[in-house]
Amino acid sequence: MTQEKRLVIANIDRLNKLMDENRLDAVIARSGKNFTYLSGFAYPGTLARHLDFPDSPRAVLVVWPREGEPVMILNSFAAPLARRDSWLEKIEMYDDYGESPYSKVVDVLKEKGLNSSRIGFEKSYLSAVHWDEVASLLPKAELIDCTSMMDQVRWIKTPSEVALIREGARKLDEAYLEVFPTVKAGETERDVHSRLIAACLDREANWAHGILNSSRNTVMYGGESGFQFELGDIIRNDYVFWYQGYPGHQSRTVVLGNPSEEQKKTYETILGIYRGTIEQAKPGVKASEIHRFASDAFKNAGIKGRVALAGHGVGTWWHQQQPYLVPNNDIIIESGMVLAFEPHVDYYHIQDMFLITDEGQEHLSPLFSTDEMLVVG
């Protein structure tokens, strides 16, 4: 019994348009972001790690011609899940560890008559060795770096993509609302983190990751440790819930015990900056202008510290994607982007995802209200 073909939800019309503008006859997807985007499913665990290493001996790729049927290049470990879950049907196998997947890519291109064509490869995700290998196997082809072009393809979401992001956000907020009210003084960061990850997995996350620290822990990216929470702590958090390859991605400010007046005032100030930053994100505005607004707002409020990142795009496989809301980024905000806003300094961290439209910003993660800090314990 053959499996019913899955609906393609990637923005193929935009892909075709940009391929035409860049005169590309084919695109070869190697990164986790673009393999997942074009194949329609996400690998778990060990298989997932192979998409992140340019020198992996078990790489998987998609050959996406401008005309004709796409082909997945897979090894024996990777093929069964693709057969079950991908919206693509054509698979070419290579011998894991014994054969280069790039030689198989070249075979497919030759079969399609594209060995003398203009072909896009993600130069950022190929090792120098593999780039040279492809160039030697395709001496008549013109190899083009298509990394930035694929960023542009992915950053305009289809309605089906938005629906998956919205569902991932809902599930992450449900996990937050289940776990945070149970936190007690004396528990460790590791205790709470483990419950959050379990709550995500219980809600069908493909995988989940994030950070969770006490405001007294001065090393916020040092991993969840045996550091114990005390009354008065802010519980800083920043998690990603992966649902069918798309992220729910929010941060909530949680206080253990009754907040002080200073904590309430600080949160109110930061909440105002946060919401003001979101309002700047309109079609036609530069990403750098949104960051400048947030940075100036913190300075004007007398809050010391650098706003490294006011927000970012989201998408398949990795939650931080272009456009990054940082200084000197001239990418223009477009209707159809989904942005996660997180202008913050230190541990008062609020983050939500919004769909940018011509009418304004549509909140995709509204279940957990940020009107006030969540008081627990």
C-alpha positions as CSV (number, residue, x, y, z in Angstrom):
1,M,0.0,0.0,0.0
2,T,1.6,3.3,-1.1
3,Q,1.6,6.2,1.3
4,E,-0.4,9.2,0.2
5,K,1.8,12.0,-1.1
6,R,2.3,14.8,1.5
7,L,1.5,18.4,0.7
8,V,4.5,20.6,-0.1
9,I,4.3,23.6,2.2
10,A,7.6,25.3,1.4
11,N,7.5,28.5,-0.6
12,I,8.2,26.9,-4.0
13,D,6.8,29.8,-6.0
14,R,9.3,32.1,-4.4
15,L,12.1,29.5,-4.9
16,N,11.3,29.4,-8.6
17,K,11.2,33.1,-8.9
18,L,14.6,33.6,-7.2
19,M,16.2,30.7,-9.1
20,D,15.1,32.5,-12.3
21,E,16.4,35.8,-11.2
22,N,19.8,34.2,-10.3
23,R,19.7,32.1,-13.5
24,L,20.1,28.8,-11.6
25,D,19.3,25.5,-13.3
26,A,19.4,23.6,-10.0
27,V,19.9,24.1,-6.3
28,I,21.7,21.6,-4.1
29,A,20.5,21.7,-0.4
30,R,23.1,20.5,2.1
31,S,22.3,22.4,5.3
32,G,19.9,21.2,7.9
33,K,17.8,24.4,7.2
34,N,17.5,23.8,3.5
35,F,17.4,20.0,3.5
36,T,14.5,20.1,6.0
37,Y,12.8,23.0,4.1
38,L,12.9,21.3,0.7
39,S,12.4,17.7,1.9
40,G,9.5,18.5,4.3
41,F,10.7,16.6,7.4
42,A,13.3,16.8,10.1
43,Y,15.8,14.2,11.1
44,P,16.2,13.4,14.9
45,G,19.2,12.6,17.1
46,T,22.4,11.3,15.5
47,L,21.0,11.7,12.0
48,A,20.3,15.3,12.7
49,R,23.9,16.0,13.8
50,H,25.2,14.8,10.4
51,L,23.4,17.8,8.7
52,D,25.3,20.2,10.8
53,F,28.9,19.0,10.1
54,P,30.3,20.0,6.7
55,D,32.7,17.1,6.9
56,S,30.1,14.5,7.7
57,P,30.6,11.1,6.0
58,R,26.8,10.6,6.1
59,A,25.6,13.8,4.6
60,V,22.1,14.0,3.1
61,L,21.2,16.4,0.2
62,V,18.4,17.5,-2.0
63,V,19.0,18.1,-5.8
64,W,16.3,20.6,-6.7
65,P,16.2,21.3,-10.5
66,R,14.4,24.3,-11.8
67,E,12.5,21.9,-14.1
68,G,11.8,18.2,-13.3
69,E,11.5,16.1,-10.2
70,P,13.7,16.8,-7.1
71,V,15.9,14.0,-5.8
72,M,17.1,13.2,-2.3
73,I,20.6,11.9,-1.9
74,L,20.6,9.6,1.1
75,N,22.5,6.8,2.9
76,S,21.0,3.6,4.2
77,F,20.5,5.0,7.8
78,A,18.7,8.1,6.5
79,A,16.5,6.6,3.9
80,P,13.7,4.9,5.9
81,L,12.5,8.1,7.6
82,A,12.6,9.9,4.3
83,R,10.5,7.3,2.7
84,R,7.9,7.6,5.4
85,D,7.8,11.3,6.0
86,S,9.1,13.3,3.0
87,W,6.9,14.9,0.4
88,L,9.6,14.0,-2.1
89,E,9.5,10.6,-3.7
90,K,12.7,10.2,-5.7
91,I,15.7,8.8,-3.7
92,E,19.2,8.0,-4.9
93,M,21.3,6.0,-2.4
94,Y,25.0,6.1,-1.8
95,D,27.2,3.8,0.2
96,D,27.7,5.2,3.7
97,Y,31.3,5.8,4.5
98,G,32.4,4.0,1.3
99,E,31.2,6.5,-1.3
100,S,31.0,10.3,-1.5
101,P,27.5,11.7,-1.5
102,Y,28.7,14.5,-3.8
103,S,29.7,12.0,-6.5
104,K,26.1,10.8,-6.4
105,V,24.9,14.4,-6.7
106,V,27.0,14.8,-9.8
107,D,25.6,11.5,-11.2
108,V,22.0,12.9,-10.8
109,L,22.9,16.2,-12.4
110,K,24.5,14.4,-15.3
111,E,21.4,12.2,-15.7
112,K,19.3,15.4,-15.8
113,G,21.6,17.0,-18.4
114,L,22.7,19.7,-16.0
115,N,26.5,18.9,-15.8
116,S,27.2,22.1,-17.8
117,S,24.7,24.3,-16.1
118,R,24.6,27.1,-13.5
119,I,24.1,25.3,-10.2
120,G,23.6,26.7,-6.7
121,F,25.5,25.2,-3.7
122,E,25.5,26.4,-0.1
123,K,29.1,27.4,0.1
124,S,28.7,28.1,3.8
125,Y,27.8,24.4,4.4
126,L,30.3,22.6,2.2
127,S,33.8,22.0,3.4
128,A,36.6,23.4,1.1
129,V,37.4,19.7,0.3
130,H,33.9,19.0,-0.9
131,W,33.6,22.3,-2.9
132,D,36.8,21.3,-4.7
133,E,35.5,17.8,-5.2
134,V,32.3,19.0,-6.9
135,A,34.3,21.5,-9.0
136,S,36.6,18.8,-10.3
137,L,33.6,16.5,-11.1
138,L,31.7,19.2,-12.9
139,P,34.5,21.1,-14.8
140,K,32.0,22.6,-17.3
141,A,29.4,23.7,-14.7
142,E,29.2,27.2,-13.1
143,L,29.0,26.7,-9.3
144,I,27.3,29.6,-7.5
145,D,27.0,30.2,-3.8
146,C,23.2,30.2,-3.2
147,T,23.2,30.5,0.6
148,S,21.9,34.0,0.7
149,M,19.3,33.3,-2.0
150,M,17.9,30.4,0.1
151,D,17.7,32.7,3.1
152,Q,15.5,34.9,1.0
153,V,13.4,32.0,-0.1
154,R,12.7,30.8,3.5
155,W,12.1,34.1,5.1
156,I,8.7,34.6,3.5
157,K,6.4,32.0,5.0
158,T,3.4,30.2,3.5
159,P,0.2,30.0,5.5
160,S,0.9,26.3,6.3
161,E,4.3,27.2,7.7
162,V,2.8,29.9,9.9
163,A,0.3,27.4,11.1
164,L,3.1,25.0,12.2
165,I,4.9,27.9,13.9
166,R,1.8,28.9,15.7
167,E,1.2,25.4,16.9
168,G,4.7,25.0,18.1
169,A,4.4,28.3,20.0
170,R,1.2,27.1,21.7
171,K,2.7,23.9,22.8
172,L,5.8,25.6,24.3
173,D,3.6,28.0,26.2
174,E,1.6,25.1,27.5
175,A,4.8,23.5,28.8
176,Y,5.9,26.8,30.4
177,L,2.5,27.1,32.1
178,E,2.7,23.5,33.4
179,V,6.2,23.7,34.8
180,F,6.9,27.2,36.0
181,P,4.1,27.3,38.7
182,T,5.7,24.2,40.3
183,V,9.1,25.7,40.9
184,K,10.1,26.0,44.5
185,A,13.0,27.6,46.3
186,G,15.9,25.1,46.7
187,E,15.3,23.5,43.4
188,T,18.2,23.5,40.9
189,E,18.3,24.9,37.4
190,R,18.8,21.3,36.2
191,D,15.7,20.2,38.0
192,V,13.5,22.7,36.3
193,H,15.1,22.4,32.9
194,S,14.6,18.6,32.9
195,R,10.9,19.0,33.7
196,L,10.6,21.6,30.9
197,I,12.2,19.4,28.3
198,A,10.0,16.4,29.4
199,A,6.9,18.6,29.1
200,C,7.9,19.5,25.6
201,L,8.5,15.9,24.6
202,D,5.2,15.0,26.1
203,R,3.6,17.5,23.7
204,E,5.1,15.9,20.6
205,A,8.2,18.0,20.2
206,N,10.6,16.5,17.6
207,W,13.3,17.9,20.0
208,A,13.6,20.8,22.4
209,H,16.4,22.9,23.7
210,G,17.0,26.1,25.6
211,I,18.6,27.9,28.6
212,L,17.2,28.3,32.1
213,N,19.1,30.2,34.8
214,S,18.7,32.0,38.1
215,S,19.2,35.8,37.9
216,R,22.0,35.3,40.5
217,N,23.9,33.0,38.2
218,T,26.4,35.3,36.4
219,V,27.1,32.8,33.6
220,M,23.9,32.6,31.7
221,Y,25.1,30.3,28.9
222,G,27.0,27.9,31.1
223,G,24.4,25.2,31.0
224,E,21.8,24.2,33.5
225,S,23.6,23.3,36.7
226,G,23.1,22.5,40.4
227,F,22.7,26.3,41.1
228,Q,19.7,26.6,43.4
229,F,16.9,29.0,43.1
230,E,16.0,31.3,46.0
231,L,13.1,33.5,46.7
232,G,13.4,36.8,44.8
233,D,15.2,35.2,41.8
234,I,14.1,35.9,38.3
235,I,14.0,32.6,36.3
236,R,15.5,33.5,33.0
237,N,14.5,31.2,30.2
238,D,14.8,30.9,26.4
239,Y,13.5,27.7,24.8
240,V,12.8,26.3,21.3
241,F,10.1,23.7,20.8
242,W,10.5,21.9,17.4
243,Y,7.2,20.8,15.9
244,Q,7.4,19.1,12.5
245,G,10.6,20.9,11.8
246,Y,9.3,24.4,12.8
247,P,10.0,26.3,16.0
248,G,7.9,27.5,18.8
249,H,10.3,30.0,20.4
250,Q,9.4,32.2,23.4
251,S,11.0,33.6,26.5
252,R,9.0,34.6,29.7
253,T,10.0,36.5,32.7
254,V,9.2,34.5,35.9
255,V,9.9,35.6,39.5
256,L,10.1,33.2,42.4
257,G,8.2,34.7,45.3
258,N,6.5,38.1,45.5
259,P,8.4,40.6,43.3
260,S,9.9,43.7,44.8
261,E,8.8,47.2,43.7
262,E,12.0,47.6,41.8
263,Q,11.5,44.3,39.9
264,K,8.0,45.4,39.0
265,K,9.2,48.8,37.8
266,T,12.0,47.3,35.8
267,Y,9.8,44.8,34.1
268,E,7.2,47.5,33.2
269,T,10.0,49.6,31.6
270,I,11.4,46.7,29.6
271,L,7.9,45.5,28.6
272,G,7.3,49.0,27.1
273,I,10.6,48.9,25.2
274,Y,9.8,45.4,24.0
275,R,6.3,46.3,22.7
276,G,7.6,49.5,21.2
277,T,10.3,47.6,19.3
278,I,7.7,45.2,17.8
279,E,5.7,48.2,16.5
280,Q,8.7,49.3,14.5
281,A,8.7,46.1,12.4
282,K,6.7,47.1,9.3
283,P,7.3,46.3,5.6
284,G,9.9,48.6,4.2
285,V,11.8,49.2,7.4
286,K,15.5,48.1,7.6
287,A,16.4,45.5,10.2
288,S,19.0,47.8,11.6
289,E,16.5,50.5,12.2
290,I,14.5,48.2,14.6
291,H,17.7,47.4,16.5
292,R,18.5,51.1,16.7
293,F,15.1,51.9,18.2
294,A,15.6,49.2,20.9
295,S,19.1,50.2,21.7
296,D,18.2,53.9,22.1
297,A,15.2,53.0,24.2
298,F,17.3,51.1,26.7
299,K,19.8,54.0,26.9
300,N,17.0,56.6,27.4
301,A,15.6,54.4,30.2
302,G,18.9,54.5,31.9
303,I,19.4,50.7,31.6
304,K,23.0,49.8,31.1
305,G,24.1,47.1,28.8
306,R,24.3,46.2,25.1
307,V,21.4,45.0,23.1
308,A,23.2,42.4,21.0
309,L,20.1,41.2,19.2
310,A,16.7,42.8,19.1
311,G,15.2,39.8,17.3
312,H,15.5,37.5,14.3
313,G,13.7,35.6,11.7
314,V,12.7,32.0,12.4
315,G,12.5,28.9,10.2
316,T,13.1,25.2,9.7
317,W,15.9,23.4,11.6
318,W,17.6,26.4,13.3
319,H,15.5,29.0,15.1
320,Q,17.8,32.1,14.4
321,Q,17.7,33.0,10.8
322,Q,17.8,36.1,8.6
323,P,16.8,38.8,9.0
324,Y,18.8,39.4,12.2
325,L,17.7,42.6,13.9
326,V,21.2,43.9,14.5
327,P,23.3,47.0,13.6
328,N,24.4,47.3,10.0
329,N,21.9,44.8,8.7
330,D,20.2,46.4,5.6
331,I,17.7,43.7,4.9
332,I,14.3,45.2,4.4
333,I,11.4,43.8,6.4
334,E,8.7,42.3,4.2
335,S,5.1,41.2,4.7
336,G,5.1,37.4,5.3
337,M,8.2,37.3,7.5
338,V,7.9,35.7,10.9
339,L,10.1,37.5,13.5
340,A,11.0,36.6,17.1
341,F,11.5,39.8,19.0
342,E,13.7,39.7,22.1
343,P,15.3,43.1,22.9
344,H,16.7,42.6,26.3
345,V,19.6,43.3,28.6
346,D,20.5,40.6,31.2
347,Y,17.8,38.3,32.6
348,Y,14.6,40.3,32.0
349,H,13.9,38.4,28.8
350,I,10.6,38.6,26.9
351,Q,10.3,37.0,23.5
352,D,7.4,36.2,21.1
353,M,6.9,35.5,17.5
354,F,5.0,37.7,15.1
355,L,3.9,37.4,11.5
356,I,4.6,40.7,9.7
357,T,1.6,41.9,7.6
358,D,0.7,45.0,5.7
359,E,-1.8,45.7,8.5
360,G,0.6,45.2,11.4
361,Q,2.1,42.4,13.5
362,E,0.1,39.3,14.2
363,H,1.0,37.7,17.5
364,L,1.7,34.0,17.0
365,S,2.4,33.1,20.7
366,P,-0.3,34.7,22.8
367,L,-1.3,31.9,25.2
368,F,1.2,33.0,28.0
369,S,0.4,36.7,28.7
370,T,3.4,38.9,29.2
371,D,1.4,41.8,30.7
372,E,3.0,41.0,34.0
373,M,5.7,38.8,35.3
374,L,4.6,35.3,36.2
375,V,4.8,35.0,40.0
376,V,5.5,31.4,41.2
377,G,6.6,29.6,44.3
